[in-house]
Amino acid sequence: IAVINALEVNSTLTDLNLSMSGQLWRDTRIAPESIARLLKKNTTLRKIDFGWNSVDVTPILDALKTNQTLTEICLGQNRLEGKEQVDGASLLGMLEYNLNISSI
């Protein structure tokens, strides 16, 4: 959690790879809500890879509605509110608010 908290005010890191770190989320109780909070506050991250974690990424998609600095995000092999995988309709809903995302 300390790392995620520090990244909220980070002013240099632009790329963050958290792919295949699902075990970390389960072991330390860091949840997608922490990443969502980070995305709401951080203004320097441009790319984040959160793929292959098998977690519900709904909070992350909600946070991306207000984050206007991220341009690339990978959410593959995750879930969305009980669904087995993130679906296109949910991504389109986020993109309705965030026009800066150029790569998903």
Helices and strands as residue ranges (DSSP letters): H 2-8, E 15-17, H 22-28, H 32-41, E 47-49, H 58-64, E 72-74, H 88-95
